[in-house]
Amino acid sequence: MAPREVDYLLIGGGLASANCARWLREEGADGSVVVVGREPDPPYNRPDCSKGYLRGEESREEPLFRPNEWWGEQDIELLTRTSATAFDAVARSAKLSNGDEMTAGKVLLATGSNVRRLNVPGCDLEGIFYLRTLANADSIRAGTEDAERVVLIGGSYIGCEVAASLTKLGKRCTIVMQEKATLERGFGAQAGTFFQGLLEEHGVTVHGEDELERFEGDGHVARVITRAGLQLDADAVVIGAGVTPDIALAKRAGLQIGERGGVCCSSRLESSLVRIEHWDVAFNQGKTAALNMLGKDVPHAEVPYFFSDLADWGGLEYVGPAFDWDEEVVRGSPGDASFTIWYVQGGRVRAALTVGRSDDLDHARRLISSGAQLGDEKSSLGDLDADLASVAAGAQ
Ligand SMILES: Cc1cc2nc3c(=O)[nH]c(=O)nc-3n(C[C@H](O)[C@H](O)[C@H](O)COP(=O)(O)OP(=O)(O)OC[C@H]3O[C@@H](n4cnc5c(N)ncnc54)[C@H](O)[C@@H]3O)c2cc1C
């Protein structure tokens, strides 16, 4: 059978694809738009999976990108429970798990990431969970309902957010992680120590500079054994050990993979979509991809933004990212839970994290995108009385 011809084929059923489909229609694309997603659910906001939805505060509909009827109203064909099993970048054609084959005028590859699994002894025991999807959140809720003690493996944002959510649900949570302080890998020791303090204040136990060695139990997990020799009783375990970009299709199609594991593409996001691991980045890159599919020739200029909430105890906002920095300048006071950390490398602001001072991030965006070399302005970043607008303007 000849492949079906469509105008826009969006592979991946996450936020990036969904927002790309939305912007195609908003900007007047009148051709056929098909979104192909492996999951049973229509596109949704994953952040809810470790926050309100996990705590049972949100219905199943609340995290959805758009209500179910929206897709039909927009004349967007949404194929759930369907995988693209092969992709030919030259012919712009894809084979689907339902047996269809499609060729398209434009293709978006937005296959997102998969959780990194830890293959240690006992990893197949019942009661051990990962979190990526709404269905995973359902399993964690069901699997921890009668649990008293939950161990979280990993001190990054999944481990910390789930620890906060499950503590709110009355569980005794313990985090085991390689880092010295929670969230330290992405945001440094000062921010990490602040967030760890917040978790501990609310009853979460944290074991840093340690590592999972194995799980023990008879059919169901009962204990977590760490490299340092801790034996932690556990009625359930949630693992948040990072993600790996899902580049299987892209690799087989011969697309070039970059050094951070995503697919290489131009500033117009042509060739395909880079790996996206922040909600806001997926959202904005989906939009930029749509505009460029429509020939609008817009570079992707957004400075990536990230947020994380520890239940209603506190949260962070961040623009960057900085993978390396040689200095942290602090504005405000962690003691008052109102501060911004500027991550500076070679005299240039690479990233900024804030707790309770969101307005600072507008200035951070300007400083990051201009790449301005800071002179005397650098000390003003840490001065609460300094006017950040003039600091940013002065450093242009
Ligand atoms: C629990 C959780 C909490 C989070 N919280 C935050 C937060 O607080 N703040 C923040 O900024 N970010 C957060 N994130 C990250 C954010 O949600 C992701 O960065 C975002 O979902 C990425 O969107 P995406 O569309 O690029 O990829 P994904 O969401 O990974 O979507 C890709 C989709 O494509 C599907 N797919 C893959 N291959 C194929 C194929 N061959 N055929 C068909 N379908 C395929 C996948 O199954 C998946 O459904 C969180 C993530 C998780 C898991």
The ligand as an SDF file (V2000), in Angstrom:
LIG
                    3D

 53 58  0  0  0  0  0  0  0  0999 V2000
    7.7060   13.6080   37.1140 C   0  0  0  0  0  0  0  0  0  0  0  0
    8.2600   14.7600   36.3240 C   0  0  0  0  0  0  0  0  0  0  0  0
    8.2270   16.0210   36.8770 C   0  0  0  0  0  0  0  0  0  0  0  0
    8.7400   17.1020   36.1520 C   0  0  0  0  0  0  0  0  0  0  0  0
    8.7150   18.3280   36.7240 N   0  0  0  0  0  0  0  0  0  0  0  0
    9.2400   19.3820   36.0730 C   0  0  0  0  0  0  0  0  0  0  0  0
    9.2230   20.6850   36.6320 C   0  0  0  0  0  0  0  0  0  0  0  0
    8.7660   20.8830   37.7580 O   0  0  0  0  0  0  0  0  0  0  0  0
    9.7390   21.6990   35.9220 N   0  0  0  0  0  0  0  0  0  0  0  0
   10.2560   21.5230   34.6640 C   0  0  0  0  0  0  0  0  0  0  0  0
   10.7110   22.4830   34.0580 O   0  0  0  0  0  0  0  0  0  0  0  0
   10.2890   20.2950   34.0910 N   0  0  0  0  0  0  0  0  0  0  0  0
    9.7870   19.2400   34.7540 C   0  0  0  0  0  0  0  0  0  0  0  0
    9.8110   17.9830   34.1740 N   0  0  0  0  0  0  0  0  0  0  0  0
   10.4080   17.8280   32.8530 C   0  0  0  0  0  0  0  0  0  0  0  0
    9.3930   18.0880   31.7240 C   0  0  0  0  0  0  0  0  0  0  0  0
    8.1490   17.6430   32.0050 O   0  0  0  0  0  0  0  0  0  0  0  0
    9.9250   17.5050   30.4340 C   0  0  0  0  0  0  0  0  0  0  0  0
   11.0760   18.2090   30.1600 O   0  0  0  0  0  0  0  0  0  0  0  0
    8.9690   17.6150   29.2730 C   0  0  0  0  0  0  0  0  0  0  0  0
    7.8950   16.7470   29.4870 O   0  0  0  0  0  0  0  0  0  0  0  0
    9.6500   17.2920   27.9630 C   0  0  0  0  0  0  0  0  0  0  0  0
    8.6780   17.2660   26.9520 O   0  0  0  0  0  0  0  0  0  0  0  0
    8.9500   16.5650   25.5670 P   0  0  0  0  0  0  0  0  0  0  0  0
    7.7100   16.6960   24.7660 O   0  0  0  0  0  0  0  0  0  0  0  0
   10.2010   17.0660   24.9900 O   0  0  0  0  0  0  0  0  0  0  0  0
    9.2770   15.0400   25.8800 O   0  0  0  0  0  0  0  0  0  0  0  0
    8.4540   13.9180   26.6320 P   0  0  0  0  0  0  0  0  0  0  0  0
    7.6200   14.5150   27.6950 O   0  0  0  0  0  0  0  0  0  0  0  0
    9.4440   12.8790   27.0190 O   0  0  0  0  0  0  0  0  0  0  0  0
    7.4880   13.3730   25.5080 O   0  0  0  0  0  0  0  0  0  0  0  0
    7.9140   12.5540   24.4580 C   0  0  0  0  0  0  0  0  0  0  0  0
    6.8080   11.5870   24.1600 C   0  0  0  0  0  0  0  0  0  0  0  0
    7.0880   10.9150   22.9450 O   0  0  0  0  0  0  0  0  0  0  0  0
    6.8380    9.5290   23.0860 C   0  0  0  0  0  0  0  0  0  0  0  0
    7.6870    8.7950   22.1370 N   0  0  0  0  0  0  0  0  0  0  0  0
    9.0100    8.5660   22.2090 C   0  0  0  0  0  0  0  0  0  0  0  0
    9.4180    7.8740   21.1210 N   0  0  0  0  0  0  0  0  0  0  0  0
    8.3240    7.6850   20.3600 C   0  0  0  0  0  0  0  0  0  0  0  0
    8.1010    7.0220   19.0990 C   0  0  0  0  0  0  0  0  0  0  0  0
    9.0920    6.4540   18.4230 N   0  0  0  0  0  0  0  0  0  0  0  0
    6.8510    7.0000   18.6130 N   0  0  0  0  0  0  0  0  0  0  0  0
    5.8330    7.5940   19.2810 C   0  0  0  0  0  0  0  0  0  0  0  0
    5.9870    8.2290   20.4690 N   0  0  0  0  0  0  0  0  0  0  0  0
    7.2150    8.2650   20.9930 C   0  0  0  0  0  0  0  0  0  0  0  0
    7.1620    9.2360   24.5360 C   0  0  0  0  0  0  0  0  0  0  0  0
    6.5180    8.0580   24.9600 O   0  0  0  0  0  0  0  0  0  0  0  0
    6.6230   10.4990   25.2110 C   0  0  0  0  0  0  0  0  0  0  0  0
    5.2610   10.3630   25.4910 O   0  0  0  0  0  0  0  0  0  0  0  0
    9.2890   16.8880   34.8650 C   0  0  0  0  0  0  0  0  0  0  0  0
    9.3230   15.5930   34.3280 C   0  0  0  0  0  0  0  0  0  0  0  0
    8.8220   14.5390   35.0490 C   0  0  0  0  0  0  0  0  0  0  0  0
    8.8810   13.1370   34.4650 C   0  0  0  0  0  0  0  0  0  0  0  0
  1  2  1  0
  2  3  1  0
  2 52  2  0
  3  4  2  0
  4  5  1  0
  4 50  1  0
  5  6  2  0
  6  7  1  0
  6 13  1  0
  7  8  2  0
  7  9  1  0
  9 10  1  0
 10 11  2  0
 10 12  1  0
 12 13  2  0
 13 14  1  0
 14 15  1  0
 14 50  1  0
 15 16  1  0
 16 17  1  0
 16 18  1  0
 18 19  1  0
 18 20  1  0
 20 21  1  0
 20 22  1  0
 22 23  1  0
 23 24  1  0
 24 25  2  0
 24 26  1  0
 24 27  1  0
 27 28  1  0
 28 29  2  0
 28 30  1  0
 28 31  1  0
 31 32  1  0
 32 33  1  0
 33 34  1  0
 33 48  1  0
 34 35  1  0
 35 36  1  0
 35 46  1  0
 36 37  1  0
 36 45  1  0
 37 38  2  0
 38 39  1  0
 39 40  1  0
 39 45  2  0
 40 41  1  0
 40 42  2  0
 42 43  1  0
 43 44  2  0
 44 45  1  0
 46 47  1  0
 46 48  1  0
 48 49  1  0
 50 51  2  0
 51 52  1  0
 52 53  1  0
M  END
$$$$
